Amino acid sequence: MKSNLNKEFYAFLKEEINININENSPNFRLEKDLNMYGEDAFEFIEKFANRFNVNLDNFNFEKYFNPEIDRISLFFKEKFRKNNKSELTIQDLKSAIINGKFE
């Protein structure tokens, strides 16, 4: 990924999720490590796709994300969360930018 685009990508992550993620964190998972669920995850993916011109036509949101959970459920999230989801990582986002779509 070109240097300017790489900087823009990490600036976008910091702006959107308020966590300073760098190139040493390519395996951070959006749902499990960054706690993105439901509508928040959907909005993040839409903003990401718009900002970096990534096609979402074949992106299956439910493959990667569980529904949003409330504060009470958050306490019990491991019991309620389905663990059969594929993991979407920071590296997957970078690959989507390069390819113009999610693989």
VMD Tcl script that draws the C-alpha trace (Angstrom):
set ca {
  {0.00 0.00 0.00}
  {1.39 3.41 -0.91}
  {2.72 5.49 1.97}
  {0.15 8.31 1.73}
  {-2.73 5.86 1.47}
  {-1.33 3.88 4.39}
  {-1.19 7.06 6.51}
  {-4.72 7.98 5.47}
  {-5.93 4.49 6.40}
  {-4.49 4.61 9.92}
  {-5.73 8.19 10.39}
  {-9.20 6.98 9.38}
  {-9.06 4.17 11.95}
  {-8.02 6.58 14.69}
  {-10.77 9.02 13.71}
  {-13.51 6.39 13.56}
  {-12.69 4.11 16.49}
  {-10.59 6.35 18.75}
  {-7.84 3.78 19.07}
  {-4.35 4.33 17.78}
  {-3.71 1.28 15.62}
  {-0.49 0.99 13.65}
  {1.16 -1.35 11.17}
  {2.20 -3.65 14.02}
  {-1.45 -4.57 14.58}
  {-2.54 -6.20 11.28}
  {-4.36 -9.04 13.01}
  {-6.62 -6.91 15.21}
  {-10.14 -8.25 14.67}
  {-12.91 -5.70 14.24}
  {-15.49 -7.56 16.29}
  {-13.49 -9.43 18.92}
  {-10.61 -7.00 19.54}
  {-12.22 -3.67 18.69}
  {-15.74 -4.54 19.90}
  {-17.55 -3.58 16.71}
  {-21.05 -5.00 16.49}
  {-24.32 -4.39 14.70}
  {-25.15 -0.90 13.50}
  {-21.81 0.55 14.64}
  {-19.92 -2.02 12.58}
  {-22.24 -1.49 9.61}
  {-21.70 2.27 9.69}
  {-17.94 1.81 10.03}
  {-17.79 -0.52 7.01}
  {-19.90 1.90 4.93}
  {-17.66 4.86 5.84}
  {-14.58 2.77 5.14}
  {-15.91 1.70 1.73}
  {-16.84 5.26 0.77}
  {-13.55 6.74 1.92}
  {-11.37 4.16 0.17}
  {-13.59 3.33 -2.82}
  {-14.18 -0.30 -1.80}
  {-17.07 -2.10 -3.50}
  {-19.48 -3.68 -1.01}
  {-21.77 -5.43 -3.52}
  {-20.66 -8.92 -2.45}
  {-19.82 -8.12 1.17}
  {-21.82 -10.33 3.54}
  {-22.09 -8.31 6.74}
  {-23.61 -11.18 8.75}
  {-20.61 -13.36 7.92}
  {-18.39 -11.14 10.09}
  {-20.56 -9.34 12.64}
  {-23.10 -10.19 15.30}
  {-25.99 -7.85 16.14}
  {-25.36 -4.94 18.46}
  {-25.73 -5.79 22.11}
  {-26.98 -3.68 24.98}
  {-25.08 -2.94 28.19}
  {-26.69 -5.76 30.16}
  {-25.92 -8.28 27.44}
  {-22.40 -6.92 27.20}
  {-21.75 -8.42 30.62}
  {-22.76 -11.82 29.26}
  {-21.58 -11.33 25.69}
  {-19.50 -14.49 25.55}
  {-22.58 -16.57 26.37}
  {-24.83 -14.86 23.83}
  {-22.43 -14.20 21.00}
  {-22.34 -16.67 18.15}
  {-18.80 -17.84 17.61}
  {-19.26 -19.12 14.09}
  {-18.43 -15.76 12.48}
  {-15.46 -15.24 10.21}
  {-12.96 -12.72 11.49}
  {-12.45 -9.42 9.70}
  {-9.04 -7.94 10.52}
  {-7.16 -4.72 9.93}
  {-5.17 -6.58 7.27}
  {-8.43 -7.55 5.54}
  {-9.37 -3.86 5.37}
  {-6.00 -3.00 3.84}
  {-6.40 -5.81 1.29}
  {-9.87 -4.51 0.40}
  {-8.38 -1.08 -0.34}
  {-5.77 -2.62 -2.63}
  {-8.29 -4.90 -4.40}
  {-11.20 -2.44 -4.41}
  {-13.41 -5.07 -2.78}
  {-13.48 -7.64 0.01}
  {-12.26 -11.10 -0.98}
}
mol new
graphics top color blue
foreach p $ca { graphics top sphere $p radius 0.5 }
foreach p [lrange $ca 0 end-1] q [lrange $ca 1 end] { graphics top cylinder $p $q radius 0.2 }
display resetview
